[in-house]
């Protein structure tokens, strides 16, 4: 159903379209959770959902409950798919959900799988997949890697020879749209050789963002080697990747000792500007690693500094991010979730 302002909502969830469901779900969540979920949506979808939220009226409690239940079921189905593929997901959904809802979820994920390039890789182990594709042309490997979940793409990348790592990453970064016919040809050729292997894949286009996500999960040695190889030929691309690999909000992943080391190198005025658009969680993390007096001074500066240009805020944030990355490269701080934790001695 296409929602119109002032229109009464139906009692049946099947009469709603995806935008209205998303709006109802966001309205039932706490503000922080709704904000995090909204940030995951494409910008054009955010606009549609926001307009719907602004004009939506009373939501029947039964309808809100049904929307939440469907969302939860879809998340469960997605997780089951990641764990063991379509057959595994189908079995668990039938065991854990009401039969009618389970059937609906199964139909949806079957449709998603059918539309996903390289969906036949859903159960292939990274080691086996690497064995089959490592001798392919770098452009072919780049196409495959771009359609793998980032953690699996990282595992493949680490296993490639050093020179091929660089070539593949450059091609992923410069990849935008690929002719569907080319995808089908590569997919068909690979499937004929991997017919006995099944694994999960999440559709993901290439681009600099994909490279940043993949390298974030690589160990530091692999990341450094790849970045140095690319920098020799395309320093601008390296800078784009670096700026996407670690953003200001990611500072929340730095441990307390690391936060304290960063703060020693940051001017209080610049810190106050950088925190203007920061999340409450990040502000709390930073303030908790300062003396109560210093934290109060920063808060006062933020309160009385008045309007600040967004470009100035982003510039201040980027300078602090550069400090974090320099300290990480020097081994002086550790960022949780980065590849290479196995090298840490406790």
C-alpha positions in Angstrom: 0.0 0.0 0.0 1.3 3.5 -0.9 0.7 5.7 2.2 -0.9 9.1 1.9 -0.8 11.8 4.6 -3.8 11.6 6.8 -4.7 8.1 5.6 -5.7 5.6 8.2 -3.4 2.6 8.6 -4.8 -0.8 7.9 -4.8 -3.6 10.5 -3.1 -6.1 8.1 0.6 -5.8 7.7 0.4 -7.4 4.2 -1.3 -4.2 3.0 1.8 -2.1 3.9 4.7 -1.3 1.6 8.3 -1.4 2.8 8.6 2.4 3.4 5.6 2.4 5.8 6.8 -0.7 7.6 10.2 1.0 8.1 8.5 4.1 9.4 6.4 2.1 11.9 9.4 0.1 13.0 11.5 3.3 13.7 8.6 4.8 15.6 8.4 1.8 17.9 12.2 1.8 18.7 14.0 4.0 21.2 15.5 7.1 19.6 19.1 6.0 19.6 18.3 2.6 18.1 16.0 4.2 15.5 18.8 6.7 14.6 21.4 3.9 14.1 19.0 2.0 11.9 18.1 5.0 9.8 21.8 5.7 9.1 22.0 2.2 7.5 19.4 3.2 4.8 20.2 4.8 1.4 19.7 8.6 1.4 16.7 8.4 -1.0 15.0 5.9 1.3 15.7 8.0 4.3 13.9 10.9 2.7 10.8 8.7 1.9 10.8 7.2 5.4 11.2 10.5 7.1 8.3 12.0 5.1 6.1 9.0 6.1 7.1 9.3 9.8 6.2 13.0 9.7 2.7 12.4 8.3 1.8 9.1 9.9 -1.1 9.0 12.3 -2.2 6.6 15.0 -0.6 3.2 14.7 -2.7 0.2 15.8 -0.8 -1.7 18.5 -1.4 -5.0 16.7 0.1 -3.6 13.5 3.2 -2.2 15.3 3.7 -5.7 16.9 3.4 -7.4 13.5 6.0 -5.1 11.9 8.4 -5.7 14.8 7.9 -9.4 14.6 8.4 -9.5 10.8 11.6 -7.4 11.2 12.9 -9.7 13.9 12.1 -12.7 11.7 13.9 -11.3 8.7 17.0 -10.6 10.9 16.9 -14.2 12.1 16.5 -15.5 8.6 19.5 -13.4 7.5 21.6 -14.7 10.4 20.6 -18.3 9.6 21.6 -17.8 6.0 25.1 -16.6 7.1 25.5 -19.6 9.3 24.6 -22.3 6.9 22.9 -21.3 3.7 19.3 -21.5 2.4 18.5 -25.1 3.5 19.8 -24.4 7.0 17.8 -21.2 7.3 14.6 -22.9 6.0 14.9 -25.6 8.6 15.5 -23.3 11.5 12.7 -20.9 10.4 10.2 -23.7 10.3 11.3 -24.8 13.8 11.3 -21.4 15.4 8.5 -19.4 13.8 4.7 -19.6 13.3 4.2 -21.7 10.1 2.6 -18.8 8.1 5.3 -16.3 9.1 8.1 -18.9 8.5 6.7 -19.5 5.0 6.7 -15.8 4.3 10.3 -15.4 5.4 11.5 -18.4 3.4 9.9 -16.9 0.2 11.6 -13.6 0.8 15.1 -15.0 1.4 14.7 -17.4 -1.6 13.9 -14.3 -3.8 16.9 -12.5 -2.4 19.3 -15.4 -3.0 18.1 -15.8 -6.5 18.8 -12.2 -7.3 22.3 -12.2 -5.6 25.3 -12.6 -7.9 27.5 -15.6 -7.0 24.9 -16.9 -4.6 26.1 -20.5 -5.3 29.2 -19.6 -3.2 27.0 -19.7 0.0 28.8 -22.6 1.6 32.3 -22.4 0.2 35.1 -22.2 2.7 37.5 -19.3 2.1 40.5 -21.6 1.9 38.8 -23.7 -0.8 37.5 -20.7 -2.7 41.0 -19.1 -2.7 42.4 -22.3 -4.2 40.1 -22.1 -7.1 40.3 -18.4 -7.9 43.9 -17.3 -7.0 45.1 -18.0 -10.6 42.3 -16.0 -12.1 42.9 -12.6 -13.7 42.9 -9.8 -11.1 39.8 -8.3 -12.7 37.9 -11.5 -12.2 39.0 -11.9 -8.6 38.1 -8.2 -8.0 34.6 -8.9 -9.3 34.2 -11.9 -7.1 35.6 -10.2 -4.0 33.2 -7.2 -4.5 30.3 -9.6 -4.1 31.6 -11.3 -1.0 30.9 -10.3 2.6 33.7 -8.1 3.8 35.2 -10.5 6.3 35.3 -13.3 3.6 36.8 -10.9 1.0 39.5 -10.0 3.5 40.4 -13.7 4.0 40.7 -14.1 0.3 42.8 -11.0 -0.1 45.2 -12.0 2.6 45.7 -15.4 0.9 46.7 -13.8 -2.5 50.3 -13.2 -3.6 51.4 -9.7 -2.6 51.6 -8.3 -6.2 48.1 -9.7 -7.0 46.7 -8.2 -3.7 47.6 -4.7 -5.0 46.2 -5.3 -8.4 42.9 -6.7 -7.1 42.4 -3.9 -4.6 43.0 -1.2 -7.3 40.4 -2.8 -9.5 37.9 -3.1 -6.7 38.4 0.5 -5.8 37.8 1.7 -9.4 34.9 -0.7 -10.0 31.5 1.0 -10.2 28.9 -0.7 -12.4 29.6 -4.0 -14.2 27.6 -5.2 -17.2 25.2 -7.9 -15.9 26.2 -10.1 -18.9 29.8 -10.1 -17.7 28.8 -11.0 -14.2 26.7 -13.9 -15.5 29.5 -15.2 -17.7 32.0 -15.1 -14.8 29.4 -16.6 -12.4 28.6 -19.4 -14.9 32.2 -20.3 -15.5 33.1 -20.3 -11.8 30.0 -22.3 -10.9 30.8 -25.1 -13.3 34.1 -25.6 -11.5 32.7 -25.2 -8.0 29.5 -27.2 -8.3 30.2 -29.1 -5.2 30.8 -26.1 -3.0 28.2 -24.0 -1.3 28.6 -20.9 0.8 27.0 -17.6 1.6 27.4 -14.2 -0.1 26.0 -10.8 0.5 25.6 -8.6 -2.5 28.0 -5.7 -2.4 29.2 -3.5 -5.2 32.9 -2.5 -5.5 34.3 1.0 -4.9 36.6 2.7 -2.4 34.1 2.0 0.4 34.4 -1.7 -0.2 38.2 -1.6 -0.2 38.1 0.3 3.1 35.8 -2.2 4.7 38.0 -5.1 3.5 41.3 -3.6 4.6 39.8 -2.7 8.0 39.6 -6.5 8.6 43.0 -7.4 7.3 46.0 -7.6 9.6 48.2 -4.5 9.7 51.1 -6.0 7.8 48.8 -6.9 4.9 47.1 -3.5 4.9 50.4 -1.7 5.0 51.8 -3.8 2.1 48.8 -3.2 -0.1 48.6 0.5 0.6 52.3 1.0 -0.1 51.8 -0.9 -3.4 48.9 1.3 -4.4 50.5 4.5 -3.3 53.4 4.1 -5.7 50.9 4.4 -8.6 47.9 6.2 -7.2 48.5 8.3 -4.0 45.2 10.0 -4.3 43.4 6.6 -4.1 45.3 5.7 -1.0 44.3 8.9 0.7 40.6 8.2 -0.2 40.8 4.7 1.2 42.6 5.9 4.4 39.9 8.5 5.1 37.2 5.8 4.8 39.0 3.1 6.8 38.8 5.0 10.1 36.3 7.8 10.8 35.9 10.1 13.8 33.1 8.0 15.4 35.4 5.0 15.3 37.5 6.5 18.0 35.0 4.9 20.4 36.7 1.6 19.5 40.0 2.9 21.0 40.7 1.6 24.5 40.9 4.1 27.4 44.7 4.1 27.5 44.7 4.9 23.8 42.2 7.7 24.2 44.4 9.3 26.9 47.4 9.1 24.5 45.4 10.8 21.8 44.1 13.6 24.1 47.7 14.5 25.0 48.2 15.6 21.4 44.9 17.4 20.9 44.3 21.1 21.6 41.3 21.7 23.8 39.8 24.2 21.4 40.1 21.8 18.5 38.6 19.0 20.6 35.6 21.1 21.5 35.0 21.9 17.8 35.4 18.2 16.8 32.8 17.0 19.4 30.1 19.3 18.1 28.6 16.6 15.9 29.8 13.6 17.9 27.5 11.0 19.3 26.7 11.0 23.1 28.5 7.7 23.5 31.7 9.1 22.0 31.5 12.2 24.1 31.1 10.1 27.2 34.0 7.9 26.2 36.3 11.0 25.8 35.1 12.9 28.9 35.5 9.7 31.0 39.2 9.7 30.0 39.8 13.3 31.2 39.8 14.9 34.6 36.4 16.2 35.7 37.7 19.8 35.5 39.0 19.4 32.0 35.8 17.7 30.8 33.7 20.6 32.3 35.9 23.2 30.5 35.4 21.4 27.2 31.6 21.2 27.8 31.5 24.9 28.6 33.5 25.7 25.4 31.1 23.7 23.3 28.1 25.4 25.0 29.3 29.0 24.4 31.2 28.8 21.2 28.1 29.3 19.1 27.4 28.1 15.6 30.4 26.4 13.8 30.7 25.6 10.1 30.4 21.9 9.4 33.5 22.1 7.3 35.5 23.3 10.4 34.1 20.5 12.5 35.0 17.9 9.9 38.5 19.4 9.5 39.1 19.2 13.3 37.8 15.6 13.3 40.0 14.6 10.5 43.1 16.0 12.2 42.3 14.0 15.3 41.7 10.9 13.1 45.2 11.4 11.6 46.6 11.4 15.1 44.9 8.2 15.9 46.1 6.5 12.8 49.7 7.7 13.4 49.7 6.4 16.9 48.2 3.1 15.7 50.9 2.8 13.0 53.5 3.4 15.7 52.0 0.6 17.8 51.2 3.0 20.6 47.4 2.4 20.6 45.1 -0.5 19.7 41.8 -0.1 17.9 39.3 -2.9 18.7 38.0 -4.9 15.8 41.0 -4.2 13.6 42.8 -7.1 12.0 45.9 -8.4 13.8 44.6 -8.8 17.3 46.3 -12.2 17.3 49.6 -10.3 17.5 48.7 -8.7 20.8 50.4 -10.2 23.9 48.4 -9.8 27.1 
